C-alpha cells in the first residue's frame, strides 16, 4: 500500500497486512505520518515540556477546579 506523509509529502510503501495499513484503508479519516516527522514532533514536544511552558489540555479547567 502506498501512503503519503501529511507533513513532508514523502511517499512510502506499507505492507498490506500491517495493522496501520488496515486502519488507513478502513478508516479514511486517519492520516499517515512518516517516522522522521513523528520523531521530530516528539523531540520538539519533549523540549517544550521540559521548559515548563507547556500545558496539557486533556480536561476543561472548570472540571479541574471541581475535582
Residue pairs with C-beta under 8 A, 6 or more apart in sequence:
1 13
1 14
1 15
1 16
1 21
1 24
1 25
2 11
2 12
2 13
2 14
3 11
3 12
3 13
3 14
3 21
3 24
3 32
4 10
4 11
4 12
4 32
5 11
5 12
5 32
5 33
5 34
5 37
6 31
6 32
6 33
7 33
7 34
7 37
8 34
8 36
8 37
10 34
12 32
12 34
14 20
14 21
14 24
15 21
20 32
23 30
24 30
24 31
24 32
33 41
45 54
48 54
